[in-house]
Amino acid sequence: MKNQRMSTKLTIVIAIVTVFCITLLYVTAGSSMNKMSRKSEMNQMEASLHAQTKLIEEYVLHQEDLLIEFGKANGTHMFWLTPIRRR
């Protein structure tokens, strides 16, 4: 009878310790995954932002070059030099 009670108490203690350790493992793993997920999302957003910024900068530079070439074109120069005739 004494061995039966000791066995029951030992089983209950082991079960409580096991549940506590599994809960601690679950909380730790969840927290770690949450931090990694947030960091990964931030890195992806920053990469996307840098790519969009680079694309916009390249577009603006290209448009500036086109506008400069348009301004240097002979036909444009002559257009602005000739007066508008009124009818």
C-alpha positions in Angstrom: 0.0 0.0 0.0 2.8 2.4 0.9 4.5 1.6 -2.5 1.3 2.3 -4.3 0.9 5.8 -2.8 4.6 6.6 -3.5 4.1 5.4 -7.1 1.1 7.6 -7.5 2.8 10.7 -6.0 5.8 10.1 -8.2 3.7 9.7 -11.3 1.8 12.9 -10.5 5.1 14.9 -9.9 6.5 13.5 -13.2 3.4 14.5 -15.1 3.4 18.0 -13.6 7.1 18.5 -14.4 6.5 17.2 -17.9 3.5 19.5 -18.6 5.5 22.4 -17.2 8.5 21.6 -19.4 6.4 21.2 -22.5 4.5 24.4 -21.8 7.8 26.2 -21.4 9.2 24.7 -24.6 6.0 25.8 -26.5 6.1 29.4 -25.2 9.9 29.7 -25.9 9.5 28.2 -29.4 6.5 30.4 -30.2 8.3 33.6 -29.0 11.4 32.7 -31.0 9.4 32.0 -34.2 7.4 35.2 -33.8 10.6 37.3 -33.5 12.1 35.6 -36.5 8.9 36.1 -38.5 8.8 39.8 -37.7 12.5 40.2 -38.6 12.0 38.4 -41.9 9.0 40.5 -42.8 10.9 43.7 -42.0 13.8 42.6 -44.2 11.4 41.8 -47.1 9.7 45.2 -46.7 13.0 47.0 -46.7 14.2 45.1 -49.7 11.0 45.9 -51.6 11.3 49.6 -50.6 14.9 49.8 -51.8 14.0 48.1 -55.1 11.1 50.6 -55.6 13.3 53.5 -54.7 16.0 52.4 -57.1 13.5 51.9 -59.9 12.1 55.4 -59.4 15.5 57.0 -59.3 16.5 55.2 -62.6 13.2 56.4 -64.2 13.7 60.0 -63.1 17.3 60.0 -64.4 16.2 58.5 -67.7 13.4 61.1 -68.0 15.9 63.9 -67.2 18.2 62.7 -70.0 15.3 62.5 -72.4 14.2 66.0 -71.5 17.7 67.4 -71.9 18.0 65.7 -75.4 14.6 67.1 -76.3 15.7 70.6 -75.3 18.8 70.3 -77.4 17.0 69.1 -80.5 17.2 71.6 -83.4 13.4 71.5 -84.1 12.5 72.4 -80.5 15.0 75.3 -80.6 13.5 76.7 -83.8 10.0 76.3 -82.5 10.7 78.5 -79.5 12.5 81.1 -81.6 9.7 81.6 -84.2 7.0 84.0 -83.2 3.4 82.9 -83.2 1.4 84.4 -86.1 -2.0 85.8 -85.3 -4.7 85.6 -87.9 
